[in-house]
Amino acid sequence: MVIQHNVKGYEAFTKLVEELESNADGQPIHVLFSGGKDETGASWCPYCVKAEPVVHDALPKAPEKSHFIHVDVGERAYWKDLNCPFRKDPNTHLIFLPTLLRWKSPQRLDGERVSNKDLVEMIFEDED
């Protein structure tokens, strides 16, 4: 079973990734970056709303004991700031939301492509 994590904000994300990198035993880490949610649980990002169920339905395709991190990047104004740390970090280098990626790998989907079931499943499937 995939080990799921939910974090909010850049600092919580980087802390969790550091922990997982040192303890993940080489298991892949997949990360979904999406817009923050309001008190009703709805994201301000319409593409994120559409992509989330697709990503969660595809999780069983991920390798056993791999890690999946759902990252809430925060409020729309924070995300839109060009100095947002998610945009500046060389490991994330986010341009669009949502973005689904395999950590420290070229495999990455962003924007509307994260709603494509076949593409999402390909990201999760084992590299073998």
Chimera marker file (.cmm) of the C-alpha trace (Angstrom):
<marker_set name="trace">
<marker id="1" x="0.000" y="0.000" z="0.000" r="1" g="1" b="0" radius="0.5"/>
<marker id="2" x="1.161" y="3.526" z="-0.817" r="1" g="1" b="0" radius="0.5"/>
<marker id="3" x="2.068" y="5.619" z="2.214" r="1" g="1" b="0" radius="0.5"/>
<marker id="4" x="0.141" y="8.890" z="1.954" r="1" g="1" b="0" radius="0.5"/>
<marker id="5" x="1.133" y="12.227" z="3.450" r="1" g="1" b="0" radius="0.5"/>
<marker id="6" x="-0.676" y="15.574" z="3.436" r="1" g="1" b="0" radius="0.5"/>
<marker id="7" x="1.196" y="18.796" z="4.091" r="1" g="1" b="0" radius="0.5"/>
<marker id="8" x="0.383" y="22.468" z="3.865" r="1" g="1" b="0" radius="0.5"/>
<marker id="9" x="2.987" y="25.043" z="2.936" r="1" g="1" b="0" radius="0.5"/>
<marker id="10" x="6.545" y="25.087" z="1.705" r="1" g="1" b="0" radius="0.5"/>
<marker id="11" x="8.325" y="24.550" z="5.029" r="1" g="1" b="0" radius="0.5"/>
<marker id="12" x="6.222" y="21.498" z="5.928" r="1" g="1" b="0" radius="0.5"/>
<marker id="13" x="6.805" y="20.073" z="2.444" r="1" g="1" b="0" radius="0.5"/>
<marker id="14" x="10.596" y="20.479" z="2.489" r="1" g="1" b="0" radius="0.5"/>
<marker id="15" x="10.838" y="19.035" z="6.011" r="1" g="1" b="0" radius="0.5"/>
<marker id="16" x="8.813" y="15.962" z="5.037" r="1" g="1" b="0" radius="0.5"/>
<marker id="17" x="10.807" y="15.385" z="1.833" r="1" g="1" b="0" radius="0.5"/>
<marker id="18" x="14.092" y="15.541" z="3.756" r="1" g="1" b="0" radius="0.5"/>
<marker id="19" x="12.779" y="12.949" z="6.227" r="1" g="1" b="0" radius="0.5"/>
<marker id="20" x="11.513" y="10.675" z="3.456" r="1" g="1" b="0" radius="0.5"/>
<marker id="21" x="14.710" y="10.933" z="1.424" r="1" g="1" b="0" radius="0.5"/>
<marker id="22" x="16.728" y="9.729" z="4.382" r="1" g="1" b="0" radius="0.5"/>
<marker id="23" x="14.281" y="6.915" z="5.291" r="1" g="1" b="0" radius="0.5"/>
<marker id="24" x="12.518" y="5.911" z="2.055" r="1" g="1" b="0" radius="0.5"/>
<marker id="25" x="14.793" y="2.941" z="1.280" r="1" g="1" b="0" radius="0.5"/>
<marker id="26" x="14.926" y="3.924" z="-2.364" r="1" g="1" b="0" radius="0.5"/>
<marker id="27" x="11.164" y="3.852" z="-2.751" r="1" g="1" b="0" radius="0.5"/>
<marker id="28" x="9.789" y="6.458" z="-5.163" r="1" g="1" b="0" radius="0.5"/>
<marker id="29" x="8.208" y="9.608" z="-3.802" r="1" g="1" b="0" radius="0.5"/>
<marker id="30" x="5.329" y="11.087" z="-5.801" r="1" g="1" b="0" radius="0.5"/>
<marker id="31" x="4.160" y="14.609" z="-5.110" r="1" g="1" b="0" radius="0.5"/>
<marker id="32" x="0.920" y="16.363" z="-6.052" r="1" g="1" b="0" radius="0.5"/>
<marker id="33" x="1.001" y="20.134" z="-5.672" r="1" g="1" b="0" radius="0.5"/>
<marker id="34" x="-2.406" y="21.767" z="-5.598" r="1" g="1" b="0" radius="0.5"/>
<marker id="35" x="-4.131" y="24.989" z="-4.623" r="1" g="1" b="0" radius="0.5"/>
<marker id="36" x="-5.183" y="25.612" z="-1.049" r="1" g="1" b="0" radius="0.5"/>
<marker id="37" x="-8.671" y="24.719" z="0.143" r="1" g="1" b="0" radius="0.5"/>
<marker id="38" x="-11.236" y="26.839" z="1.915" r="1" g="1" b="0" radius="0.5"/>
<marker id="39" x="-13.240" y="25.842" z="5.001" r="1" g="1" b="0" radius="0.5"/>
<marker id="40" x="-15.621" y="23.793" z="2.819" r="1" g="1" b="0" radius="0.5"/>
<marker id="41" x="-12.725" y="21.745" z="1.427" r="1" g="1" b="0" radius="0.5"/>
<marker id="42" x="-12.923" y="23.295" z="-2.064" r="1" g="1" b="0" radius="0.5"/>
<marker id="43" x="-9.721" y="24.431" z="-3.767" r="1" g="1" b="0" radius="0.5"/>
<marker id="44" x="-9.491" y="27.839" z="-5.460" r="1" g="1" b="0" radius="0.5"/>
<marker id="45" x="-7.799" y="26.019" z="-8.371" r="1" g="1" b="0" radius="0.5"/>
<marker id="46" x="-10.408" y="24.502" z="-10.739" r="1" g="1" b="0" radius="0.5"/>
<marker id="47" x="-7.867" y="22.214" z="-12.445" r="1" g="1" b="0" radius="0.5"/>
<marker id="48" x="-6.843" y="20.887" z="-9.026" r="1" g="1" b="0" radius="0.5"/>
<marker id="49" x="-10.468" y="20.060" z="-8.202" r="1" g="1" b="0" radius="0.5"/>
<marker id="50" x="-10.722" y="18.105" z="-11.447" r="1" g="1" b="0" radius="0.5"/>
<marker id="51" x="-7.342" y="16.344" z="-11.054" r="1" g="1" b="0" radius="0.5"/>
<marker id="52" x="-7.514" y="15.226" z="-7.412" r="1" g="1" b="0" radius="0.5"/>
<marker id="53" x="-9.955" y="12.323" z="-7.867" r="1" g="1" b="0" radius="0.5"/>
<marker id="54" x="-8.028" y="11.112" z="-10.935" r="1" g="1" b="0" radius="0.5"/>
<marker id="55" x="-4.761" y="11.073" z="-8.987" r="1" g="1" b="0" radius="0.5"/>
<marker id="56" x="-6.274" y="9.362" z="-5.938" r="1" g="1" b="0" radius="0.5"/>
<marker id="57" x="-7.964" y="6.717" z="-8.117" r="1" g="1" b="0" radius="0.5"/>
<marker id="58" x="-4.592" y="5.950" z="-9.743" r="1" g="1" b="0" radius="0.5"/>
<marker id="59" x="-2.664" y="5.592" z="-6.462" r="1" g="1" b="0" radius="0.5"/>
<marker id="60" x="-3.065" y="1.790" z="-6.376" r="1" g="1" b="0" radius="0.5"/>
<marker id="61" x="-0.813" y="1.694" z="-9.477" r="1" g="1" b="0" radius="0.5"/>
<marker id="62" x="2.090" y="3.071" z="-7.418" r="1" g="1" b="0" radius="0.5"/>
<marker id="63" x="4.676" y="0.621" z="-6.030" r="1" g="1" b="0" radius="0.5"/>
<marker id="64" x="4.117" y="-0.939" z="-2.605" r="1" g="1" b="0" radius="0.5"/>
<marker id="65" x="5.551" y="1.210" z="0.199" r="1" g="1" b="0" radius="0.5"/>
<marker id="66" x="6.160" y="4.150" z="-2.127" r="1" g="1" b="0" radius="0.5"/>
<marker id="67" x="5.263" y="7.574" z="-0.784" r="1" g="1" b="0" radius="0.5"/>
<marker id="68" x="2.623" y="10.007" z="-2.015" r="1" g="1" b="0" radius="0.5"/>
<marker id="69" x="2.647" y="13.579" z="-0.755" r="1" g="1" b="0" radius="0.5"/>
<marker id="70" x="-0.319" y="15.874" z="-1.353" r="1" g="1" b="0" radius="0.5"/>
<marker id="71" x="0.977" y="19.420" z="-0.959" r="1" g="1" b="0" radius="0.5"/>
<marker id="72" x="-1.388" y="22.326" z="-0.363" r="1" g="1" b="0" radius="0.5"/>
<marker id="73" x="0.588" y="25.291" z="-1.743" r="1" g="1" b="0" radius="0.5"/>
<marker id="74" x="-1.651" y="27.792" z="0.021" r="1" g="1" b="0" radius="0.5"/>
<marker id="75" x="-3.790" y="30.749" z="-0.939" r="1" g="1" b="0" radius="0.5"/>
<marker id="76" x="-4.119" y="31.944" z="-4.529" r="1" g="1" b="0" radius="0.5"/>
<marker id="77" x="-2.340" y="35.264" z="-3.836" r="1" g="1" b="0" radius="0.5"/>
<marker id="78" x="0.626" y="33.413" z="-2.277" r="1" g="1" b="0" radius="0.5"/>
<marker id="79" x="0.854" y="31.052" z="-5.270" r="1" g="1" b="0" radius="0.5"/>
<marker id="80" x="0.576" y="33.901" z="-7.812" r="1" g="1" b="0" radius="0.5"/>
<marker id="81" x="3.563" y="35.729" z="-6.253" r="1" g="1" b="0" radius="0.5"/>
<marker id="82" x="6.510" y="35.126" z="-8.591" r="1" g="1" b="0" radius="0.5"/>
<marker id="83" x="8.742" y="34.839" z="-5.518" r="1" g="1" b="0" radius="0.5"/>
<marker id="84" x="6.673" y="31.961" z="-4.107" r="1" g="1" b="0" radius="0.5"/>
<marker id="85" x="9.218" y="29.396" z="-2.830" r="1" g="1" b="0" radius="0.5"/>
<marker id="86" x="7.475" y="26.574" z="-4.703" r="1" g="1" b="0" radius="0.5"/>
<marker id="87" x="8.242" y="28.456" z="-7.927" r="1" g="1" b="0" radius="0.5"/>
<marker id="88" x="11.840" y="29.265" z="-6.938" r="1" g="1" b="0" radius="0.5"/>
<marker id="89" x="12.917" y="25.871" z="-5.557" r="1" g="1" b="0" radius="0.5"/>
<marker id="90" x="15.112" y="24.106" z="-8.167" r="1" g="1" b="0" radius="0.5"/>
<marker id="91" x="13.641" y="20.736" z="-7.119" r="1" g="1" b="0" radius="0.5"/>
<marker id="92" x="10.027" y="21.771" z="-7.660" r="1" g="1" b="0" radius="0.5"/>
<marker id="93" x="10.283" y="24.649" z="-10.148" r="1" g="1" b="0" radius="0.5"/>
<marker id="94" x="6.502" y="24.861" z="-10.334" r="1" g="1" b="0" radius="0.5"/>
<marker id="95" x="4.871" y="26.864" z="-13.083" r="1" g="1" b="0" radius="0.5"/>
<marker id="96" x="1.340" y="25.401" z="-13.094" r="1" g="1" b="0" radius="0.5"/>
<marker id="97" x="-1.098" y="23.892" z="-10.622" r="1" g="1" b="0" radius="0.5"/>
<marker id="98" x="-1.789" y="21.123" z="-10.268" r="1" g="1" b="0" radius="0.5"/>
<marker id="99" x="1.578" y="19.447" z="-10.792" r="1" g="1" b="0" radius="0.5"/>
<marker id="100" x="2.192" y="15.745" z="-10.222" r="1" g="1" b="0" radius="0.5"/>
<marker id="101" x="5.761" y="14.551" z="-10.249" r="1" g="1" b="0" radius="0.5"/>
<marker id="102" x="8.056" y="11.736" z="-9.283" r="1" g="1" b="0" radius="0.5"/>
<marker id="103" x="10.542" y="13.350" z="-6.915" r="1" g="1" b="0" radius="0.5"/>
<marker id="104" x="14.055" y="13.878" z="-8.321" r="1" g="1" b="0" radius="0.5"/>
<marker id="105" x="13.010" y="12.464" z="-11.681" r="1" g="1" b="0" radius="0.5"/>
<marker id="106" x="12.070" y="14.013" z="-15.031" r="1" g="1" b="0" radius="0.5"/>
<marker id="107" x="8.590" y="12.438" z="-14.814" r="1" g="1" b="0" radius="0.5"/>
<marker id="108" x="6.113" y="15.276" z="-14.394" r="1" g="1" b="0" radius="0.5"/>
<marker id="109" x="2.584" y="16.295" z="-15.382" r="1" g="1" b="0" radius="0.5"/>
<marker id="110" x="1.066" y="19.704" z="-14.913" r="1" g="1" b="0" radius="0.5"/>
<marker id="111" x="-2.116" y="21.655" z="-15.547" r="1" g="1" b="0" radius="0.5"/>
<marker id="112" x="-4.902" y="19.832" z="-17.351" r="1" g="1" b="0" radius="0.5"/>
<marker id="113" x="-2.664" y="16.808" z="-18.040" r="1" g="1" b="0" radius="0.5"/>
<marker id="114" x="-3.000" y="15.817" z="-14.362" r="1" g="1" b="0" radius="0.5"/>
<marker id="115" x="-6.648" y="14.994" z="-15.139" r="1" g="1" b="0" radius="0.5"/>
<marker id="116" x="-5.625" y="12.421" z="-17.761" r="1" g="1" b="0" radius="0.5"/>
<marker id="117" x="-6.063" y="9.000" z="-16.159" r="1" g="1" b="0" radius="0.5"/>
<marker id="118" x="-3.623" y="7.213" z="-18.491" r="1" g="1" b="0" radius="0.5"/>
<marker id="119" x="-0.834" y="9.760" z="-17.991" r="1" g="1" b="0" radius="0.5"/>
<marker id="120" x="-1.298" y="9.772" z="-14.220" r="1" g="1" b="0" radius="0.5"/>
<marker id="121" x="-1.167" y="5.973" z="-14.073" r="1" g="1" b="0" radius="0.5"/>
<marker id="122" x="2.049" y="6.001" z="-16.107" r="1" g="1" b="0" radius="0.5"/>
<marker id="123" x="3.708" y="8.304" z="-13.550" r="1" g="1" b="0" radius="0.5"/>
<marker id="124" x="2.777" y="5.926" z="-10.725" r="1" g="1" b="0" radius="0.5"/>
<marker id="125" x="3.739" y="2.679" z="-12.426" r="1" g="1" b="0" radius="0.5"/>
<marker id="126" x="7.059" y="1.103" z="-11.595" r="1" g="1" b="0" radius="0.5"/>
<marker id="127" x="10.009" y="2.099" z="-13.741" r="1" g="1" b="0" radius="0.5"/>
<marker id="128" x="10.896" y="-1.522" z="-14.496" r="1" g="1" b="0" radius="0.5"/>
<link id1="1" id2="2" r="1" g="1" b="0" radius="0.2"/>
<link id1="2" id2="3" r="1" g="1" b="0" radius="0.2"/>
<link id1="3" id2="4" r="1" g="1" b="0" radius="0.2"/>
<link id1="4" id2="5" r="1" g="1" b="0" radius="0.2"/>
<link id1="5" id2="6" r="1" g="1" b="0" radius="0.2"/>
<link id1="6" id2="7" r="1" g="1" b="0" radius="0.2"/>
<link id1="7" id2="8" r="1" g="1" b="0" radius="0.2"/>
<link id1="8" id2="9" r="1" g="1" b="0" radius="0.2"/>
<link id1="9" id2="10" r="1" g="1" b="0" radius="0.2"/>
<link id1="10" id2="11" r="1" g="1" b="0" radius="0.2"/>
<link id1="11" id2="12" r="1" g="1" b="0" radius="0.2"/>
<link id1="12" id2="13" r="1" g="1" b="0" radius="0.2"/>
<link id1="13" id2="14" r="1" g="1" b="0" radius="0.2"/>
<link id1="14" id2="15" r="1" g="1" b="0" radius="0.2"/>
<link id1="15" id2="16" r="1" g="1" b="0" radius="0.2"/>
<link id1="16" id2="17" r="1" g="1" b="0" radius="0.2"/>
<link id1="17" id2="18" r="1" g="1" b="0" radius="0.2"/>
<link id1="18" id2="19" r="1" g="1" b="0" radius="0.2"/>
<link id1="19" id2="20" r="1" g="1" b="0" radius="0.2"/>
<link id1="20" id2="21" r="1" g="1" b="0" radius="0.2"/>
<link id1="21" id2="22" r="1" g="1" b="0" radius="0.2"/>
<link id1="22" id2="23" r="1" g="1" b="0" radius="0.2"/>
<link id1="23" id2="24" r="1" g="1" b="0" radius="0.2"/>
<link id1="24" id2="25" r="1" g="1" b="0" radius="0.2"/>
<link id1="25" id2="26" r="1" g="1" b="0" radius="0.2"/>
<link id1="26" id2="27" r="1" g="1" b="0" radius="0.2"/>
<link id1="27" id2="28" r="1" g="1" b="0" radius="0.2"/>
<link id1="28" id2="29" r="1" g="1" b="0" radius="0.2"/>
<link id1="29" id2="30" r="1" g="1" b="0" radius="0.2"/>
<link id1="30" id2="31" r="1" g="1" b="0" radius="0.2"/>
<link id1="31" id2="32" r="1" g="1" b="0" radius="0.2"/>
<link id1="32" id2="33" r="1" g="1" b="0" radius="0.2"/>
<link id1="33" id2="34" r="1" g="1" b="0" radius="0.2"/>
<link id1="34" id2="35" r="1" g="1" b="0" radius="0.2"/>
<link id1="35" id2="36" r="1" g="1" b="0" radius="0.2"/>
<link id1="36" id2="37" r="1" g="1" b="0" radius="0.2"/>
<link id1="37" id2="38" r="1" g="1" b="0" radius="0.2"/>
<link id1="38" id2="39" r="1" g="1" b="0" radius="0.2"/>
<link id1="39" id2="40" r="1" g="1" b="0" radius="0.2"/>
<link id1="40" id2="41" r="1" g="1" b="0" radius="0.2"/>
<link id1="41" id2="42" r="1" g="1" b="0" radius="0.2"/>
<link id1="42" id2="43" r="1" g="1" b="0" radius="0.2"/>
<link id1="43" id2="44" r="1" g="1" b="0" radius="0.2"/>
<link id1="44" id2="45" r="1" g="1" b="0" radius="0.2"/>
<link id1="45" id2="46" r="1" g="1" b="0" radius="0.2"/>
<link id1="46" id2="47" r="1" g="1" b="0" radius="0.2"/>
<link id1="47" id2="48" r="1" g="1" b="0" radius="0.2"/>
<link id1="48" id2="49" r="1" g="1" b="0" radius="0.2"/>
<link id1="49" id2="50" r="1" g="1" b="0" radius="0.2"/>
<link id1="50" id2="51" r="1" g="1" b="0" radius="0.2"/>
<link id1="51" id2="52" r="1" g="1" b="0" radius="0.2"/>
<link id1="52" id2="53" r="1" g="1" b="0" radius="0.2"/>
<link id1="53" id2="54" r="1" g="1" b="0" radius="0.2"/>
<link id1="54" id2="55" r="1" g="1" b="0" radius="0.2"/>
<link id1="55" id2="56" r="1" g="1" b="0" radius="0.2"/>
<link id1="56" id2="57" r="1" g="1" b="0" radius="0.2"/>
<link id1="57" id2="58" r="1" g="1" b="0" radius="0.2"/>
<link id1="58" id2="59" r="1" g="1" b="0" radius="0.2"/>
<link id1="59" id2="60" r="1" g="1" b="0" radius="0.2"/>
<link id1="60" id2="61" r="1" g="1" b="0" radius="0.2"/>
<link id1="61" id2="62" r="1" g="1" b="0" radius="0.2"/>
<link id1="62" id2="63" r="1" g="1" b="0" radius="0.2"/>
<link id1="63" id2="64" r="1" g="1" b="0" radius="0.2"/>
<link id1="64" id2="65" r="1" g="1" b="0" radius="0.2"/>
<link id1="65" id2="66" r="1" g="1" b="0" radius="0.2"/>
<link id1="66" id2="67" r="1" g="1" b="0" radius="0.2"/>
<link id1="67" id2="68" r="1" g="1" b="0" radius="0.2"/>
<link id1="68" id2="69" r="1" g="1" b="0" radius="0.2"/>
<link id1="69" id2="70" r="1" g="1" b="0" radius="0.2"/>
<link id1="70" id2="71" r="1" g="1" b="0" radius="0.2"/>
<link id1="71" id2="72" r="1" g="1" b="0" radius="0.2"/>
<link id1="72" id2="73" r="1" g="1" b="0" radius="0.2"/>
<link id1="73" id2="74" r="1" g="1" b="0" radius="0.2"/>
<link id1="74" id2="75" r="1" g="1" b="0" radius="0.2"/>
<link id1="75" id2="76" r="1" g="1" b="0" radius="0.2"/>
<link id1="76" id2="77" r="1" g="1" b="0" radius="0.2"/>
<link id1="77" id2="78" r="1" g="1" b="0" radius="0.2"/>
<link id1="78" id2="79" r="1" g="1" b="0" radius="0.2"/>
<link id1="79" id2="80" r="1" g="1" b="0" radius="0.2"/>
<link id1="80" id2="81" r="1" g="1" b="0" radius="0.2"/>
<link id1="81" id2="82" r="1" g="1" b="0" radius="0.2"/>
<link id1="82" id2="83" r="1" g="1" b="0" radius="0.2"/>
<link id1="83" id2="84" r="1" g="1" b="0" radius="0.2"/>
<link id1="84" id2="85" r="1" g="1" b="0" radius="0.2"/>
<link id1="85" id2="86" r="1" g="1" b="0" radius="0.2"/>
<link id1="86" id2="87" r="1" g="1" b="0" radius="0.2"/>
<link id1="87" id2="88" r="1" g="1" b="0" radius="0.2"/>
<link id1="88" id2="89" r="1" g="1" b="0" radius="0.2"/>
<link id1="89" id2="90" r="1" g="1" b="0" radius="0.2"/>
<link id1="90" id2="91" r="1" g="1" b="0" radius="0.2"/>
<link id1="91" id2="92" r="1" g="1" b="0" radius="0.2"/>
<link id1="92" id2="93" r="1" g="1" b="0" radius="0.2"/>
<link id1="93" id2="94" r="1" g="1" b="0" radius="0.2"/>
<link id1="94" id2="95" r="1" g="1" b="0" radius="0.2"/>
<link id1="95" id2="96" r="1" g="1" b="0" radius="0.2"/>
<link id1="96" id2="97" r="1" g="1" b="0" radius="0.2"/>
<link id1="97" id2="98" r="1" g="1" b="0" radius="0.2"/>
<link id1="98" id2="99" r="1" g="1" b="0" radius="0.2"/>
<link id1="99" id2="100" r="1" g="1" b="0" radius="0.2"/>
<link id1="100" id2="101" r="1" g="1" b="0" radius="0.2"/>
<link id1="101" id2="102" r="1" g="1" b="0" radius="0.2"/>
<link id1="102" id2="103" r="1" g="1" b="0" radius="0.2"/>
<link id1="103" id2="104" r="1" g="1" b="0" radius="0.2"/>
<link id1="104" id2="105" r="1" g="1" b="0" radius="0.2"/>
<link id1="105" id2="106" r="1" g="1" b="0" radius="0.2"/>
<link id1="106" id2="107" r="1" g="1" b="0" radius="0.2"/>
<link id1="107" id2="108" r="1" g="1" b="0" radius="0.2"/>
<link id1="108" id2="109" r="1" g="1" b="0" radius="0.2"/>
<link id1="109" id2="110" r="1" g="1" b="0" radius="0.2"/>
<link id1="110" id2="111" r="1" g="1" b="0" radius="0.2"/>
<link id1="111" id2="112" r="1" g="1" b="0" radius="0.2"/>
<link id1="112" id2="113" r="1" g="1" b="0" radius="0.2"/>
<link id1="113" id2="114" r="1" g="1" b="0" radius="0.2"/>
<link id1="114" id2="115" r="1" g="1" b="0" radius="0.2"/>
<link id1="115" id2="116" r="1" g="1" b="0" radius="0.2"/>
<link id1="116" id2="117" r="1" g="1" b="0" radius="0.2"/>
<link id1="117" id2="118" r="1" g="1" b="0" radius="0.2"/>
<link id1="118" id2="119" r="1" g="1" b="0" radius="0.2"/>
<link id1="119" id2="120" r="1" g="1" b="0" radius="0.2"/>
<link id1="120" id2="121" r="1" g="1" b="0" radius="0.2"/>
<link id1="121" id2="122" r="1" g="1" b="0" radius="0.2"/>
<link id1="122" id2="123" r="1" g="1" b="0" radius="0.2"/>
<link id1="123" id2="124" r="1" g="1" b="0" radius="0.2"/>
<link id1="124" id2="125" r="1" g="1" b="0" radius="0.2"/>
<link id1="125" id2="126" r="1" g="1" b="0" radius="0.2"/>
<link id1="126" id2="127" r="1" g="1" b="0" radius="0.2"/>
<link id1="127" id2="128" r="1" g="1" b="0" radius="0.2"/>
</marker_set>
